[in-house]
Amino acid sequence: MVAHRRVIAALSIFATLVVAGGARADDKTAKAAAAQQLFDEAIKLMDAGRFGEACPKLARSQDLAPSGGTLLNLGDCYEKNGQTASAWVSFRDAAARAATAGQKQAQAAALVRADTLAAKLVHLKLTLAPDARVSGLAIKRDGETVSNAELGIEVPVDPGVHKLEASAPGYLPWTKDVTISPGARVESVVIPVLTARPVAPAAAAQPAIAVDTKDGNTQRTIGLIVAGGGLLAAGIGGIFGLRAFSTNDDALTHCRNAADATRCDATGLSLTDEARTQATISTVLVTIGSAALAGGLVLFAIAPRAPSNTGKVRALPFASASSGGLRLDTAW
């Protein structure tokens, strides 16, 4: 039996490997077919002089199925489209690929094309202004990140418009479009010191409730409102409490034994749950309402009053370990 299971397991693994290998083969075949189709269309476009459309197709064909022949055609396309730096890179890559494959004739031909273009290359040199280097500084050229090693050196680029960007946390971003003509030798651009991002002033804190500290009228009004709300909540809680008692009595009528709730029918059990919910709501509302009522009375009692020459009685809150409440205090 064990041997039988081992055979089944081995067959399963073999089948998985076969399927995976087949899937990889199918994927490779699909990529090769797409690459060939792109290559064929690109050659037709080049024959028609439409190099701007042909070059991207050749580049994609090379991505899908790398080939020295495609690289040579891509370099030729770039050169005829005026993209001298891209053509130079393609020919050098083709020469390196031919050298690896031992094709010396193809290597030599690619190097000749690259050397011919070398004299026509235009360059872009990026440097930082003094004090421009800040924490988190990121520089991009045509959307690609420029490393620190590239700063200060002449990098071959295609003629045309190039977008430069610089950014850093806490600073306003900087951008610039640089146009490089085919006849230019080196275009130098200095990345300036970034401008610090303005900090918005903090809003002045405003009191949630304006309390009249002159005569206490506003505080007394607030105290009455809070106390009234607390009284209302406590009253509603009392109503729920009465309903809880009534619902519980109704539940008992559906029980064969009032001392044992588990012997109630479905209606009795449902009414019992409803009574518990009503009792809980009652307890919460009465507790909150009582606290609000007490707090409102305290606010009313401690509100400042306008000075007077006549005697007055003040209600002051007090609390101890065993009791609490209001204490009347007479001032003369």
C-alpha positions as CSV (number, residue, x, y, z in Angstrom):
1,M,0.0,0.0,0.0
2,V,2.9,2.4,0.9
3,A,4.7,1.5,-2.3
4,H,1.4,2.2,-4.2
5,R,1.2,5.7,-2.7
6,R,4.8,6.5,-3.5
7,V,4.2,5.6,-7.1
8,I,1.1,7.9,-7.2
9,A,3.1,10.7,-5.6
10,A,6.0,10.3,-8.1
11,L,3.5,10.3,-11.1
12,S,1.9,13.5,-9.7
13,I,5.2,15.3,-9.4
14,F,6.1,14.2,-12.9
15,A,2.8,15.5,-14.2
16,T,3.2,18.8,-12.5
17,L,6.7,19.2,-14.0
18,V,5.5,18.3,-17.4
19,V,2.6,20.8,-17.2
20,A,4.9,23.6,-15.8
21,G,7.4,22.9,-18.5
22,G,4.7,23.0,-21.1
23,A,3.4,26.3,-19.8
24,R,6.9,27.8,-19.9
25,A,7.3,26.5,-23.4
26,D,4.0,28.0,-24.5
27,D,4.9,31.3,-22.9
28,K,8.3,31.4,-24.7
29,T,6.6,30.5,-28.0
30,A,4.0,33.3,-27.6
31,K,6.8,35.8,-26.8
32,A,8.8,34.7,-29.8
33,A,5.8,34.9,-32.1
34,A,5.0,38.4,-30.9
35,A,8.6,39.5,-31.3
36,Q,8.7,38.2,-34.8
37,Q,5.5,39.9,-35.7
38,L,6.7,43.2,-34.3
39,F,10.0,42.9,-36.1
40,D,8.3,42.2,-39.4
41,E,6.0,45.3,-39.0
42,A,9.0,47.5,-38.0
43,I,11.0,46.5,-41.1
44,K,8.0,47.5,-43.3
45,L,7.7,50.8,-41.5
46,M,11.4,51.5,-41.9
47,D,11.2,50.7,-45.7
48,A,8.4,53.3,-45.8
49,G,10.6,55.8,-44.0
50,R,8.4,55.8,-40.9
51,F,11.2,55.4,-38.4
52,G,9.4,57.1,-35.5
53,E,6.8,54.3,-35.6
54,A,9.3,51.5,-36.4
55,C,11.8,52.0,-33.6
56,P,9.4,51.4,-30.6
57,K,8.3,48.1,-32.3
58,L,11.9,46.9,-32.7
59,A,12.7,47.9,-29.1
60,R,9.7,45.8,-27.9
61,S,10.7,42.9,-30.1
62,Q,14.1,43.0,-28.5
63,D,12.6,42.9,-25.0
64,L,10.5,39.9,-25.9
65,A,13.1,37.9,-27.7
66,P,16.7,39.4,-27.4
67,S,18.6,39.0,-30.7
68,G,21.8,40.5,-32.1
69,G,20.1,41.0,-35.5
70,T,17.3,42.9,-33.9
71,L,19.8,45.1,-32.1
72,L,21.6,46.0,-35.3
73,N,18.3,46.9,-37.0
74,L,17.2,48.9,-33.9
75,G,20.5,50.8,-34.0
76,D,20.0,51.6,-37.7
77,C,16.4,52.7,-37.0
78,Y,17.5,55.0,-34.1
79,E,20.3,56.5,-36.3
80,K,17.9,57.3,-39.1
81,N,15.4,58.8,-36.7
82,G,18.0,61.2,-35.3
83,Q,18.3,59.4,-31.9
84,T,22.1,59.2,-32.0
85,A,22.7,58.2,-28.4
86,S,20.1,55.4,-28.5
87,A,21.7,54.2,-31.8
88,W,25.2,54.3,-30.3
89,V,24.0,52.2,-27.3
90,S,22.3,49.7,-29.5
91,F,25.3,49.1,-31.7
92,R,27.6,48.7,-28.7
93,D,25.2,46.2,-27.2
94,A,25.1,44.3,-30.5
95,A,28.9,44.2,-30.6
96,A,29.0,42.9,-27.0
97,R,26.4,40.2,-27.9
98,A,28.4,39.2,-31.0
99,A,31.6,39.0,-29.0
100,T,29.9,36.6,-26.5
101,A,28.7,34.5,-29.4
102,G,32.1,34.4,-31.0
103,Q,30.9,36.2,-34.2
104,K,33.9,38.5,-34.8
105,Q,32.7,39.8,-38.1
106,A,29.4,41.0,-36.7
107,Q,31.2,42.4,-33.7
108,A,33.5,44.4,-35.9
109,A,30.6,45.7,-38.0
110,A,28.7,46.9,-35.0
111,L,31.7,48.6,-33.5
112,V,32.3,50.5,-36.8
113,R,28.8,51.8,-36.7
114,A,29.1,52.8,-33.0
115,D,32.5,54.6,-33.6
116,T,31.0,56.5,-36.5
117,L,28.2,57.8,-34.2
118,A,30.5,58.7,-31.4
119,A,31.6,61.9,-33.1
120,K,28.0,63.0,-33.5
121,L,26.9,62.4,-29.9
122,V,25.5,65.3,-27.8
123,H,25.9,65.2,-24.1
124,L,24.0,66.5,-21.0
125,K,26.0,67.4,-17.9
126,L,24.1,67.8,-14.6
127,T,25.7,69.4,-11.5
128,L,24.5,70.7,-8.2
129,A,24.6,74.3,-7.1
130,P,26.5,74.9,-3.8
131,D,24.3,74.0,-0.8
132,A,21.8,72.3,-3.2
133,R,22.3,68.8,-1.7
134,V,19.7,68.3,1.0
135,S,18.4,65.2,2.7
136,G,16.2,63.0,0.4
137,L,17.2,64.9,-2.8
138,A,16.0,63.0,-5.9
139,I,16.9,64.0,-9.4
140,K,15.3,62.6,-12.6
141,R,16.0,63.0,-16.3
142,D,13.1,62.1,-18.6
143,G,11.4,60.2,-15.7
144,E,14.5,58.1,-14.9
145,T,16.4,58.6,-11.6
146,V,19.8,60.1,-12.0
147,S,22.4,58.6,-9.6
148,N,25.0,60.5,-7.7
149,A,27.7,58.9,-9.9
150,E,26.1,60.5,-13.0
151,L,26.4,64.1,-11.6
152,G,29.2,66.1,-13.0
153,I,29.9,63.8,-16.1
154,E,28.9,64.2,-19.7
155,V,26.1,61.7,-20.4
156,P,25.3,61.0,-24.1
157,V,21.6,61.8,-24.8
158,D,19.4,62.0,-27.9
159,P,18.9,65.5,-29.4
160,G,15.6,67.0,-28.5
161,V,13.7,68.1,-25.3
162,H,14.6,66.5,-22.0
163,K,12.7,67.0,-18.8
164,L,14.7,67.5,-15.6
165,E,13.2,67.2,-12.1
166,A,14.5,67.7,-8.6
167,S,12.5,67.1,-5.4
168,A,13.1,66.6,-1.6
169,P,10.9,66.2,1.4
170,G,9.9,69.7,2.8
171,Y,10.9,71.5,-0.4
172,L,9.0,72.7,-3.5
173,P,9.8,70.6,-6.6
174,W,11.9,72.0,-9.4
175,T,11.4,71.2,-13.1
176,K,13.0,72.4,-16.3
177,D,12.8,71.4,-19.9
178,V,16.1,71.5,-21.8
179,T,16.2,71.4,-25.6
180,I,19.5,70.0,-27.0
181,S,20.2,70.6,-30.7
182,P,21.9,68.0,-32.8
183,G,25.0,70.2,-33.3
184,A,25.5,70.8,-29.5
185,R,28.6,69.2,-28.0
186,V,27.7,69.5,-24.3
187,E,24.7,71.1,-22.5
188,S,25.4,71.9,-18.9
189,V,22.6,72.4,-16.4
190,V,23.0,73.3,-12.7
191,I,20.4,72.0,-10.3
192,P,19.5,75.0,-8.1
193,V,19.0,75.1,-4.3
194,L,15.4,74.0,-3.7
195,T,12.9,76.4,-2.1
196,A,11.7,75.3,1.3
197,R,8.0,74.5,1.3
198,P,6.0,77.2,3.2
199,V,4.6,76.1,6.6
200,A,0.9,77.0,7.1
201,P,0.4,79.0,10.3
202,A,-1.3,77.1,13.0
203,A,-4.9,78.2,13.5
204,A,-5.6,79.9,16.8
205,A,-7.5,77.7,19.2
206,Q,-11.1,78.9,19.7
207,P,-13.1,77.9,22.8
208,A,-15.9,75.5,22.0
209,I,-18.3,77.5,24.1
210,A,-18.0,81.1,24.9
211,V,-18.6,81.5,28.6
212,D,-19.5,84.9,30.0
213,T,-17.0,85.4,32.8
214,K,-18.4,88.8,33.7
215,D,-21.7,87.9,35.3
216,G,-22.1,84.1,34.6
217,N,-25.4,84.4,32.6
218,T,-24.1,82.2,29.8
219,Q,-22.8,79.5,32.3
220,R,-26.1,79.5,34.1
221,T,-27.9,79.0,30.8
222,I,-25.6,76.1,29.8
223,G,-26.1,74.6,33.3
224,L,-29.9,74.7,32.9
225,I,-29.7,73.2,29.4
226,V,-27.5,70.3,30.6
227,A,-29.7,69.8,33.7
228,G,-32.8,69.8,31.5
229,G,-31.3,67.3,29.1
230,G,-30.3,65.0,32.0
231,L,-33.8,65.2,33.5
232,L,-35.3,64.3,30.1
233,A,-32.9,61.3,29.7
234,A,-33.6,60.1,33.2
235,G,-37.4,60.3,32.5
236,I,-37.1,58.3,29.3
237,G,-35.0,55.8,31.3
238,G,-37.8,55.5,33.8
239,I,-40.3,54.8,31.1
240,F,-38.1,52.0,29.7
241,G,-37.8,50.6,33.3
242,L,-41.6,50.5,33.6
243,R,-41.8,48.8,30.2
244,A,-39.2,46.2,31.3
245,F,-41.4,45.3,34.4
246,S,-44.5,45.0,32.2
247,T,-42.8,42.9,29.5
248,N,-41.3,40.6,32.2
249,D,-44.8,40.0,33.6
250,D,-46.1,39.1,30.1
251,A,-43.2,36.7,29.7
252,L,-44.1,34.9,32.9
253,T,-47.6,34.1,31.6
254,H,-45.9,32.0,28.9
255,C,-43.9,29.9,31.3
256,R,-45.1,26.8,32.9
257,N,-42.8,27.4,35.9
258,A,-42.0,31.0,36.7
259,A,-39.0,30.0,38.7
260,D,-37.4,28.3,35.8
261,A,-37.1,30.4,32.6
262,T,-35.8,27.5,30.6
263,R,-39.3,26.0,30.7
264,C,-40.9,28.9,28.9
265,D,-42.2,28.6,25.4
266,A,-40.7,30.6,22.5
267,T,-42.9,33.6,23.1
268,G,-41.9,33.7,26.8
269,L,-38.2,33.5,26.0
270,S,-38.5,36.3,23.4
271,L,-40.4,38.5,25.9
272,T,-37.7,37.8,28.5
273,D,-34.9,38.9,26.2
274,E,-36.9,42.0,25.3
275,A,-37.4,42.8,29.0
276,R,-33.7,42.5,29.6
277,T,-32.9,44.9,26.8
278,Q,-35.4,47.4,28.1
279,A,-33.9,47.2,31.6
280,T,-30.4,47.8,30.2
281,I,-31.5,50.8,28.3
282,S,-33.3,52.1,31.4
283,T,-30.2,51.7,33.5
284,V,-28.0,53.5,31.0
285,L,-30.4,56.4,30.4
286,V,-31.0,56.9,34.1
287,T,-27.3,56.9,34.9
288,I,-26.4,59.3,32.2
289,G,-29.4,61.5,32.9
290,S,-28.6,61.7,36.6
291,A,-25.0,62.7,35.9
292,A,-26.1,65.4,33.4
293,L,-28.7,66.7,35.9
294,A,-26.1,66.9,38.7
295,G,-23.5,68.5,36.4
296,G,-25.9,71.1,35.0
297,L,-26.9,72.1,38.6
298,V,-23.3,72.4,39.5
299,L,-22.6,74.6,36.5
300,F,-25.6,76.8,37.4
301,A,-24.6,77.0,41.0
302,I,-20.9,78.0,40.5
303,A,-21.5,80.5,37.8
304,P,-20.0,84.0,38.8
305,R,-22.4,86.7,39.8
306,A,-22.2,90.4,39.6
307,P,-20.9,92.0,42.8
308,S,-23.6,93.3,45.1
309,N,-23.7,95.1,48.4
310,T,-26.7,93.0,49.6
311,G,-26.3,89.5,51.2
312,K,-26.6,86.5,48.9
313,V,-26.8,82.8,49.2
314,R,-24.6,80.4,47.1
315,A,-25.1,76.8,46.4
316,L,-21.7,75.0,46.4
317,P,-21.2,71.4,45.5
318,F,-19.4,69.1,47.9
319,A,-18.3,65.5,48.0
320,S,-17.0,63.1,50.6
321,A,-16.3,59.4,51.0
322,S,-19.9,58.7,52.0
323,S,-22.0,61.4,50.5
324,G,-22.2,64.3,48.1
325,G,-24.5,67.1,47.1
326,L,-24.9,70.9,47.3
327,R,-24.2,73.1,50.3
328,L,-25.8,76.5,50.9
329,D,-23.2,79.2,51.7
330,T,-24.3,82.8,52.8
331,A,-22.1,85.7,51.9
332,W,-22.5,89.2,53.3
